[in-house]
Amino acid sequence: MFDVDNPQAVEYAEQSFELAKQLGDSAAIVRAGRQYGQLLRRVDRLEDAIAIFVEVLGISERNNVVAETKRVLNALALAYNYKALYDKALDLNFKSLEIREREGDKSEISAARNNIGLVYYKMGNIEQALDFFKQAIQAKIDSKNSTQSRDLYQCRSRL
């Protein structure tokens, strides 16, 4: 829906979020809130997105909804990155990385390290950015995903 009608997608996401809150289902609240926040972010309503992400992050952490917590951390970090609030973005990205490292999914570790590299790049810290981008590439290669690994070998050769 988002690619077809942005305002309608945001409206549906808001309705979904409100319904989940009425039902009192913590996991559904977090998931619907994250999706709503992501849509708000995409239509440049960053302050609204941040407020939603902060709200559902607390719910997610209190209820130990780990799968969503790491996604909300990423989404909120990206919103802070867009607002050039790099310290906050880094803090959240490192928290997401910590969760992903505990879980051991190399592909997700790669994504988290790439996100950290992006923040360092936006801060102008190219050396740190490159270090995290290289770590992201290595983690993706280690994930044994042959298609993505082939693409990353090509990317790595350009660094």
GICORCOR-V926756 format. One record per helix or strand of 2 or more residues. SS is the DSSP state (A for helix, B for strand). FROM is the first residue (numbers start at 1). TO is the last residue. Records with the same first field share a line. If there is no record, write none. Layout:
SS->FROM-TO ; FROM-TO
This chain:
A->6-23 ; 26-42 ; 46-62 ; 66-82 ; 86-103 ; 106-123 ; 126-142 ; 146-158
